[in-house]
Structures are given as C-alpha cells and as structure tokens.
Amino acid sequence: MSAADFLFSPEVQKLLTVLYAAPDQQFPTSELARRSKLAEAETALTVEHLVRSGIAKRQAAKADQAETVQVDRSFVFHKELRSIALRSFAAAEPIRSMLRSRFKDSVVRAFVLGEDAQGTVELLVVHGQLVPDEAAMATACQKLSKTMGRHLKVHVIPLGRFNDMSPRDPLSSRISAATVHEIVALGDTKAALPVERGGLLQAARKKLATLARPSA
C-alpha cells in the first residue's frame, strides 16, 4: 500500500481522527471501534497496518486490562502527518461539514488558522449579509469539540472587515501563514454577500425614480 493509499483510506482516516485528537491517550481496540464507528474486526486490521507502518504503537495488556494502541510520537513523519490530519480529515472536514450544513445562509468563508500546543484549534469565520446566531454557533462548536476531542477558538468577522483588513490587523498575519487552510471558499455556501453602500444608494435612487414617475 502506498503512502497516498494509506492517507486516503477511509478506515485509516477514521482511526487517525480518534488517535490524533488525543495523541497521549491509550485506546483498547473496542474503544477505537466505538469512537470511529467501525466494526471491531475492521478496526483490528487497520490498527495492524498503523502499527506496521510505525504511525501507532501497542501497549501490552496489564492484569485485567486489554491491550491498547496510541500514536507513536517517534514516527519520523509524526509532525507532518498530524498536520495533514488537522488540515483535512481530523479537523477541517468536521468543521467544514458543520459550517456548510448549519450556517450555510451566513458563512461565506472560513479558515482553520492552526492548533496550539494544548490542542486548541483556531477558526476564522467570515459572514456575509446575515450574522451567524451567536448562541447557535457556540452550541455547535461545543458539540463538535466533544466529537473531535479538541477545543475550538472561533473568530467571527464580517466580509467587509476581511476584505479591508490592514497589515496591522492581528488576524492579517495569521491568515497569510503557510499553515492556514481555507475550508469554506466563496461560493461554497448559499450565504448572501453584504450589499455595498453604493449598491444601496443606487437601489434607493431607482426606487425614488419609479415613485416619481407619472402614472398613465
């Protein structure tokens, strides 16, 4: 199996989503199966592949406790693989899915800015004409945090501020970093863009002209 086959295998992605969410935690195969929603036999085969590849390692069973599996931090490409996981299936995909389904009428762009040492994923959400409901966004992020095993720190700004962002804006340098991953692009959702001031003025003039027009 090639590296590409390994990365894009749905079973591997599901297990790595669980393992990288808690890289220091040891999981029995049964728990990995439950969290990844895979059959135990399928989970066992995938774990075997991860161990042979050096991505994960086994911890021998102790007393009445089952054998466990966890991420092997000594794997030569551990940091790179974890970064890929964060930017794709382990973090980006669940966040993208949540934004596109629950906030498709308000979110026009979104970026995963990165992850700190404590495992907090920072997210920038750019809204259009409608502002995402604050309570609904907080609830959705809390629910997703539990599922992902990561905390979410969310910045919500209007599209106007995003487009006019100056180099001195605290978010400006963050967005231009090589590690940033755009998960919602313009056109990915049905969110209406804000109407520009000039557009509002033009619409008002057109309406006044129509009202001032003599009736037949």
VENUR-V690821 format. One record per residue. N is the residue number from 1. RES is the residue in three letters. PSI is psi in whole degrees, -180 to 180 (* if undefined). OMEGA is omega in radians with two decimals (999 if undefined). D_FIRST is the distance of its C-alpha to the first C-alpha in Angstrom with 1 decimal. Layout:
# VENUR-V690821
N:RES:PSI:OMEGA:D_FIRST ; N:RES:PSI:OMEGA:D_FIRST
This chain:
# VENUR-V690821
1:MET:130:-3.14:0.0 ; 2:SER:169:3.11:3.8 ; 3:ALA:-38:-3.14:6.8 ; 4:ALA:-43:3.11:8.2 ; 5:ASP:-41:-3.13:6.0 ; 6:PHE:-46:-3.07:6.5 ; 7:LEU:-35:-3.05:10.1 ; 8:PHE:2:3.06:11.0 ; 9:SER:124:-3.12:10.1 ; 10:PRO:-37:-3.14:13.8 ; 11:GLU:-43:3.13:13.7 ; 12:VAL:-43:3.14:12.2 ; 13:GLN:-41:-3.13:14.8 ; 14:LYS:-42:3.14:17.5 ; 15:LEU:-41:3.14:17.1 ; 16:LEU:-30:3.06:16.9 ; 17:THR:-42:3.12:19.9 ; 18:VAL:-48:-3.05:21.8 ; 19:LEU:-43:-3.11:20.7 ; 20:TYR:-18:3.06:21.4 ; 21:ALA:-26:3.13:24.6 ; 22:ALA:73:-3.00:25.9 ; 23:PRO:-19:3.14:24.1 ; 24:ASP:0:-3.11:26.8 ; 25:GLN:144:3.11:27.0 ; 26:GLN:130:-3.06:25.8 ; 27:PHE:128:2.92:24.7 ; 28:PRO:154:-3.14:25.0 ; 29:THR:-37:-3.14:22.2 ; 30:SER:-37:3.13:25.0 ; 31:GLU:-39:3.07:25.7 ; 32:LEU:-42:3.13:22.2 ; 33:ALA:-43:-3.12:22.1 ; 34:ARG:-47:-3.08:25.5 ; 35:ARG:-35:-3.11:24.8 ; 36:SER:-8:-3.14:21.6 ; 37:LYS:40:3.06:23.2 ; 38:LEU:158:3.05:20.4 ; 39:ALA:150:-3.10:21.3 ; 40:GLU:-39:3.13:21.5 ; 41:ALA:-42:3.12:19.3 ; 42:GLU:-40:3.11:16.5 ; 43:THR:-44:-3.13:17.1 ; 44:ALA:-42:3.12:17.1 ; 45:LEU:-41:-3.13:13.7 ; 46:THR:-39:3.08:12.3 ; 47:VAL:-43:3.12:14.5 ; 48:GLU:-43:3.13:13.2 ; 49:HIS:-42:3.14:9.7 ; 50:LEU:-40:3.14:11.6 ; 51:VAL:-45:3.12:13.9 ; 52:ARG:-34:-3.13:11.6 ; 53:SER:-15:3.13:10.2 ; 54:GLY:1:-3.12:13.9 ; 55:ILE:-34:-3.14:14.3 ; 56:ALA:164:3.11:16.5 ; 57:LYS:154:3.14:19.0 ; 58:ARG:149:2.99:21.1 ; 59:GLN:125:-3.07:24.8 ; 60:ALA:150:3.12:26.7 ; 61:ALA:144:3.12:28.9 ; 62:LYS:127:3.11:32.6 ; 63:ALA:-119:-3.10:35.6 ; 64:ASP:12:3.14:35.2 ; 65:GLN:144:-3.11:32.2 ; 66:ALA:162:3.03:28.7 ; 67:GLU:144:-3.12:25.7 ; 68:THR:165:3.14:24.3 ; 69:VAL:144:3.04:21.2 ; 70:GLN:169:3.11:21.5 ; 71:VAL:140:3.06:19.9 ; 72:ASP:104:-3.09:19.8 ; 73:ARG:-15:-3.14:21.8 ; 74:SER:-7:3.10:21.4 ; 75:PHE:133:-2.99:17.8 ; 76:VAL:-31:-3.13:18.1 ; 77:PHE:28:-3.08:16.9 ; 78:HIS:-51:-3.09:18.5 ; 79:LYS:-43:-3.12:21.1 ; 80:GLU:-43:-3.12:19.0 ; 81:LEU:-40:3.11:16.5 ; 82:ARG:-37:3.10:19.5 ; 83:SER:-43:3.10:21.2 ; 84:ILE:-43:-3.14:18.5 ; 85:ALA:-44:3.14:18.6 ; 86:LEU:-42:-3.05:22.4 ; 87:ARG:-7:-3.12:22.6 ; 88:SER:-104:-2.95:20.4 ; 89:PHE:-29:-3.03:19.4 ; 90:ALA:-25:-3.13:21.1 ; 91:ALA:-50:-3.04:24.5 ; 92:ALA:-44:-3.08:24.9 ; 93:GLU:-48:3.10:23.9 ; 94:PRO:-40:3.14:26.2 ; 95:ILE:-45:3.12:29.0 ; 96:ARG:-45:-3.13:28.6 ; 97:SER:-42:3.14:28.8 ; 98:MET:-46:-3.12:31.9 ; 99:LEU:-41:-3.10:33.7 ; 100:ARG:-26:-3.12:33.1 ; 101:SER:-46:-3.02:34.3 ; 102:ARG:-23:-3.06:37.1 ; 103:PHE:33:-3.11:38.4 ; 104:LYS:-19:-3.14:37.7 ; 105:ASP:-4:-3.09:41.5 ; 106:SER:-35:-3.07:41.8 ; 107:VAL:125:3.13:38.7 ; 108:VAL:-29:3.08:38.2 ; 109:ARG:155:3.09:35.8 ; 110:ALA:146:-3.08:33.8 ; 111:PHE:137:2.91:31.9 ; 112:VAL:114:-3.06:29.9 ; 113:LEU:-24:3.14:31.8 ; 114:GLY:-173:-3.11:29.8 ; 115:GLU:135:3.13:29.7 ; 116:ASP:-179:-3.06:32.1 ; 117:ALA:-24:-3.14:31.8 ; 118:GLN:0:3.11:33.1 ; 119:GLY:18:3.09:30.2 ; 120:THR:123:3.12:32.5 ; 121:VAL:127:-3.13:31.0 ; 122:GLU:132:-3.03:33.6 ; 123:LEU:135:3.03:33.8 ; 124:LEU:123:3.14:36.2 ; 125:VAL:128:3.13:37.4 ; 126:VAL:121:-3.09:39.6 ; 127:HIS:160:-3.14:41.9 ; 128:GLY:-131:-3.08:43.9 ; 129:GLN:-39:3.11:47.3 ; 130:LEU:141:3.08:46.6 ; 131:VAL:131:3.11:46.0 ; 132:PRO:139:3.09:43.4 ; 133:ASP:124:-3.04:45.4 ; 134:GLU:-45:-3.13:45.2 ; 135:ALA:-42:-3.14:45.3 ; 136:ALA:-40:3.12:42.7 ; 137:MET:-43:3.14:40.3 ; 138:ALA:-43:3.14:41.0 ; 139:THR:-44:-3.14:40.4 ; 140:ALA:-40:-3.13:37.1 ; 141:CYS:-38:3.10:35.8 ; 142:GLN:-43:3.13:37.0 ; 143:LYS:-43:-3.14:35.2 ; 144:LEU:-36:3.11:31.9 ; 145:SER:-42:3.13:32.3 ; 146:LYS:-41:3.14:32.4 ; 147:THR:-42:-3.09:29.3 ; 148:MET:-22:-3.05:27.3 ; 149:GLY:23:3.14:28.9 ; 150:ARG:150:3.02:30.1 ; 151:HIS:150:3.09:33.5 ; 152:LEU:129:3.02:34.1 ; 153:LYS:118:-2.98:36.8 ; 154:VAL:131:2.99:37.8 ; 155:HIS:129:3.11:40.0 ; 156:VAL:120:-3.12:41.6 ; 157:ILE:156:3.09:43.5 ; 158:PRO:157:-3.13:45.0 ; 159:LEU:-35:3.13:43.7 ; 160:GLY:-45:3.12:47.0 ; 161:ARG:-39:-3.14:46.4 ; 162:PHE:-47:-3.11:42.8 ; 163:ASN:-31:-3.09:44.0 ; 164:ASP:16:-3.06:47.0 ; 165:MET:128:3.13:45.3 ; 166:SER:161:3.12:46.9 ; 167:PRO:-22:-3.13:45.3 ; 168:ARG:-10:3.09:47.2 ; 169:ASP:132:-3.12:45.7 ; 170:PRO:-29:-3.11:43.6 ; 171:LEU:-15:-3.04:40.7 ; 172:SER:-51:-3.12:40.8 ; 173:SER:-29:3.14:39.0 ; 174:ARG:-42:-3.09:36.4 ; 175:ILE:-32:-3.09:35.5 ; 176:SER:-2:-3.13:35.1 ; 177:ALA:149:-3.10:32.7 ; 178:ALA:-22:-3.09:29.3 ; 179:THR:-8:-3.12:27.7 ; 180:VAL:141:-3.11:29.3 ; 181:HIS:118:3.11:27.3 ; 182:GLU:122:-3.08:29.3 ; 183:ILE:-18:3.02:28.3 ; 184:VAL:120:-3.13:31.3 ; 185:ALA:166:3.09:32.8 ; 186:LEU:130:3.13:36.1 ; 187:GLY:-10:3.13:36.1 ; 188:ASP:-23:-3.13:33.3 ; 189:THR:177:3.14:36.0 ; 190:LYS:11:-3.10:39.5 ; 191:ALA:133:3.12:41.3 ; 192:ALA:137:3.10:44.5 ; 193:LEU:151:3.13:45.0 ; 194:PRO:145:3.11:48.2 ; 195:VAL:127:-3.14:51.3 ; 196:GLU:156:-3.10:52.6 ; 197:ARG:-40:3.12:56.2 ; 198:GLY:-37:3.12:57.2 ; 199:GLY:-39:3.10:55.8 ; 200:LEU:-44:-3.13:57.8 ; 201:LEU:-43:3.14:61.0 ; 202:GLN:-41:3.13:60.5 ; 203:ALA:-39:3.14:60.0 ; 204:ALA:-42:3.13:63.1 ; 205:ARG:-40:3.14:65.2 ; 206:LYS:-41:-3.14:64.2 ; 207:LYS:-41:3.11:65.2 ; 208:LEU:-40:3.14:68.5 ; 209:ALA:-38:3.12:69.2 ; 210:THR:-42:-3.14:68.6 ; 211:LEU:-33:-3.09:70.9 ; 212:ALA:-11:-3.09:73.6 ; 213:ARG:128:-3.13:73.6 ; 214:PRO:140:3.14:76.9 ; 215:SER:151:-3.09:76.6 ; 216:ALA:*:999:77.9
